[in-house]
Amino acid sequence: MPNLTPDEYLCLANLNLYDSPECKSLATQAVMGRHLRVTSNSEDVGTLYETSVQVCLCEDDYPGWLSLSDLSLLQPCTLPYQAKSFSPLEIKKFLPDVIDFTHKASSQPNYYLWGGTVGPNYDCSGLMQAAFASVGVRLPRDAYQQEAFTQSVSTAELEPGDLVFFGTPEKATHVGLYLGDSCYIHSSGKDKGRNGIGIDRLSEHGDRVSQSYYQQLRGAGRVVKSYQPQIR
């Protein structure tokens, strides 16, 4: 196994991160230019996991497993990742570009990809994360994390650029970006009637996809800050 001396690396290409050492199921992706930390003990990796190393993405503290075959696509960082801070007003000014990102993503051939954050194929929270990252604002990775991170607003207070959350009474499992006029854009799985990015309505009277999600509507949240990694 290669000697992993520094803790923090720069991704030189888009990389897949997996949810287990076997690297079979995608957990998330790291777009070229992101930072990650190696969290596995190198001796343990060499003896227990012959094909992968445990890592954590610096921008959102998200863990995963990286295939050893992708280590050549990492470069030791000369400077550690430094998170940016934004005021709510600054973020509000970015929202037209965030919305534009999702429209451009929807105009490309795509399908719903569990763990997808790089494109053209996204999962629901991956699309939200990528859209806000395009303007420098960082969100946590998963829908339930994004719900907890945002400032809660009622659906009556929704403004373009807010996030709308769906799921069970216990947990958010899906998220979309509100566009205005009771419409939101999201990446939806084929089990709900569409496989990829599309626009639906917050209404019980919409088409089958809109109705299916509306029945699971939990609430909404406003992005008023950028994620700050845990102190390490």
C-alpha positions as CSV (number, residue, x, y, z in Angstrom):
1,M,0.0,0.0,0.0
2,P,1.3,3.5,-0.7
3,N,2.6,5.5,2.2
4,L,0.0,8.1,3.1
5,T,2.1,10.7,5.0
6,P,0.0,13.9,5.1
7,D,-3.6,14.0,6.4
8,E,-5.1,16.2,3.8
9,Y,-5.2,15.8,0.0
10,L,-6.5,17.6,-3.1
11,C,-8.6,15.6,-5.6
12,L,-7.1,15.9,-9.0
13,A,-10.2,14.3,-10.7
14,N,-13.8,13.6,-9.9
15,L,-13.8,10.7,-7.4
16,N,-16.3,8.1,-6.1
17,L,-16.5,7.5,-2.3
18,Y,-18.2,4.4,-1.1
19,D,-20.1,3.4,2.0
20,S,-18.0,0.3,2.9
21,P,-14.4,-0.9,2.4
22,E,-15.6,-3.2,-0.4
23,C,-16.3,-0.2,-2.5
24,K,-19.5,-1.6,-4.0
25,S,-22.1,1.0,-3.1
26,L,-21.7,4.7,-3.8
27,A,-21.9,7.0,-0.8
28,T,-21.0,10.3,-2.3
29,Q,-18.7,11.9,-4.9
30,A,-15.9,14.4,-4.7
31,V,-15.6,16.9,-7.6
32,M,-12.1,17.7,-8.8
33,G,-10.6,20.3,-6.5
34,R,-12.2,19.2,-3.2
35,H,-10.1,18.4,-0.2
36,L,-10.2,15.2,1.8
37,R,-8.6,13.8,4.9
38,V,-7.4,10.2,5.3
39,T,-8.9,8.9,8.5
40,S,-7.8,5.2,8.4
41,N,-4.8,4.1,10.3
42,S,-2.3,3.2,7.6
43,E,-1.2,0.0,9.4
44,D,-4.8,-1.1,9.8
45,V,-5.6,-0.4,6.2
46,G,-2.7,-2.5,5.0
47,T,-3.9,-5.5,7.0
48,L,-7.7,-5.2,7.1
49,Y,-8.6,-3.4,3.9
50,E,-6.5,-4.4,0.9
51,T,-8.4,-2.3,-1.6
52,S,-9.6,0.9,0.1
53,V,-8.8,3.6,2.6
54,Q,-11.2,5.5,4.8
55,V,-11.5,9.2,4.2
56,C,-13.6,12.3,5.1
57,L,-14.4,15.2,2.8
58,C,-13.2,18.4,4.4
59,E,-15.9,20.7,3.1
60,D,-18.8,18.8,4.6
61,D,-17.2,16.3,7.0
62,Y,-18.8,13.5,5.0
63,P,-17.1,10.0,5.5
64,G,-16.5,7.4,2.9
65,W,-14.1,4.8,1.5
66,L,-11.8,5.5,-1.4
67,S,-10.5,2.8,-3.7
68,L,-6.7,2.4,-3.5
69,S,-6.7,2.5,-7.2
70,D,-7.7,6.2,-7.0
71,L,-4.9,7.2,-4.7
72,S,-2.9,8.4,-7.7
73,L,-5.6,11.0,-8.2
74,L,-4.8,12.7,-4.9
75,Q,-2.2,15.4,-4.3
76,P,-0.9,16.3,-0.9
77,C,-2.2,19.8,0.1
78,T,0.2,22.6,0.6
79,L,-2.5,24.6,2.5
80,P,-5.4,23.1,4.4
81,Y,-9.0,23.7,3.4
82,Q,-10.3,27.1,4.6
83,A,-14.1,27.4,4.8
84,K,-15.6,30.7,3.6
85,S,-18.3,32.5,5.5
86,F,-21.2,34.3,4.0
87,S,-24.0,36.5,5.4
88,P,-27.6,35.7,4.7
89,L,-27.8,38.8,2.4
90,E,-24.8,37.6,0.4
91,I,-26.3,34.2,0.0
92,K,-29.6,35.7,-1.1
93,K,-27.8,37.5,-3.9
94,F,-26.3,34.1,-5.1
95,L,-29.7,32.4,-5.4
96,P,-30.5,33.2,-9.0
97,D,-27.2,31.5,-10.0
98,V,-28.0,28.6,-7.7
99,I,-31.4,28.2,-9.5
100,D,-29.7,28.6,-12.9
101,F,-27.4,25.8,-12.0
102,T,-30.3,23.4,-11.5
103,H,-31.9,24.4,-14.7
104,K,-28.7,23.8,-16.7
105,A,-28.3,20.4,-14.9
106,S,-31.8,19.5,-15.9
107,S,-31.2,20.4,-19.6
108,Q,-28.5,17.7,-19.8
109,P,-29.3,14.0,-20.2
110,N,-29.3,12.6,-16.7
111,Y,-30.7,10.0,-14.3
112,Y,-31.1,9.7,-10.6
113,L,-27.9,8.4,-9.1
114,W,-27.8,7.5,-5.4
115,G,-24.7,9.2,-4.0
116,G,-24.3,11.4,-7.1
117,T,-23.0,14.9,-6.5
118,V,-20.8,15.6,-9.5
119,G,-23.2,15.4,-12.4
120,P,-24.7,14.9,-14.8
121,N,-26.4,12.3,-12.6
122,Y,-27.4,13.5,-9.1
123,D,-29.4,12.3,-6.1
124,C,-31.7,14.8,-4.5
125,S,-29.4,16.3,-1.9
126,G,-26.4,15.9,-4.2
127,L,-28.0,18.3,-6.7
128,M,-28.7,20.8,-3.9
129,Q,-25.2,20.5,-2.6
130,A,-23.7,21.0,-6.1
131,A,-25.9,23.9,-6.9
132,F,-24.9,25.9,-3.8
133,A,-21.3,24.8,-4.1
134,S,-21.3,26.4,-7.6
135,V,-21.5,29.8,-5.9
136,G,-19.1,28.9,-3.0
137,V,-21.8,28.1,-0.4
138,R,-21.4,24.7,1.3
139,L,-24.2,22.5,2.5
140,P,-24.1,19.3,4.4
141,R,-24.4,16.2,2.3
142,D,-27.7,14.4,3.1
143,A,-31.3,15.7,3.0
144,Y,-31.9,15.3,6.8
145,Q,-28.6,17.1,7.4
146,Q,-29.6,19.9,5.1
147,E,-33.0,20.2,6.8
148,A,-31.3,20.6,10.2
149,F,-28.7,23.1,8.8
150,T,-31.2,25.5,7.2
151,Q,-33.4,28.1,8.9
152,S,-36.9,26.7,9.1
153,V,-39.6,28.6,7.2
154,S,-43.3,27.8,6.7
155,T,-44.4,26.8,3.2
156,A,-46.4,30.1,3.2
157,E,-43.1,32.0,3.5
158,L,-41.3,30.1,0.7
159,E,-39.1,32.2,-1.5
160,P,-37.2,31.1,-4.7
161,G,-34.0,29.4,-3.5
162,D,-35.4,27.9,-0.4
163,L,-35.2,24.1,0.1
164,V,-38.3,22.0,0.5
165,F,-38.1,18.7,2.4
166,F,-40.0,15.5,2.1
167,G,-40.0,12.2,4.0
168,T,-41.5,10.6,7.0
169,P,-42.6,12.3,10.3
170,E,-39.3,11.1,11.7
171,K,-36.8,12.1,9.0
172,A,-36.3,14.0,5.8
173,T,-35.4,11.7,3.0
174,H,-35.8,14.0,0.0
175,V,-35.1,17.6,-0.9
176,G,-35.8,20.0,-3.7
177,L,-35.2,23.7,-4.6
178,Y,-38.1,26.0,-4.6
179,L,-38.5,28.1,-7.8
180,G,-41.7,30.1,-7.0
181,D,-45.3,29.8,-8.0
182,S,-45.6,26.5,-6.0
183,C,-42.9,24.8,-8.2
184,Y,-39.7,23.1,-7.1
185,I,-36.9,21.4,-9.0
186,H,-35.3,18.2,-7.8
187,S,-33.7,14.9,-8.8
188,S,-36.2,12.1,-8.4
189,G,-35.9,8.3,-8.6
190,K,-37.9,6.3,-11.0
191,D,-39.9,4.7,-8.2
192,K,-41.8,8.0,-8.0
193,G,-42.4,8.2,-11.7
194,R,-39.4,10.0,-13.1
195,N,-35.7,9.1,-13.3
196,G,-33.8,12.3,-13.1
197,I,-34.1,16.1,-12.7
198,G,-37.5,17.7,-13.2
199,I,-39.9,20.3,-11.9
200,D,-42.9,19.5,-9.8
201,R,-45.6,21.3,-7.9
202,L,-46.3,21.6,-4.2
203,S,-49.9,20.5,-4.7
204,E,-52.1,17.5,-4.1
205,H,-53.7,18.2,-7.5
206,G,-50.5,17.9,-9.6
207,D,-49.4,14.9,-11.7
208,R,-48.5,11.6,-10.2
209,V,-45.0,12.6,-9.3
210,S,-46.1,15.9,-7.6
211,Q,-48.9,14.1,-5.7
212,S,-46.5,11.4,-4.5
213,Y,-44.0,13.9,-3.0
214,Y,-46.7,16.3,-1.7
215,Q,-48.0,13.5,0.5
216,Q,-44.6,13.3,2.1
217,L,-44.0,17.1,2.5
218,R,-42.3,17.9,5.8
219,G,-41.5,21.6,5.5
220,A,-39.0,24.0,4.2
221,G,-35.7,25.7,5.1
222,R,-33.7,28.7,4.0
223,V,-29.9,28.7,3.5
224,V,-28.5,31.5,5.6
225,K,-25.0,30.3,6.1
226,S,-22.2,28.1,4.6
227,Y,-21.2,24.9,6.3
228,Q,-18.2,25.2,8.6
229,P,-16.2,22.0,9.1
230,Q,-15.8,20.6,12.6
231,I,-12.6,21.8,14.3
232,R,-9.9,19.2,14.0
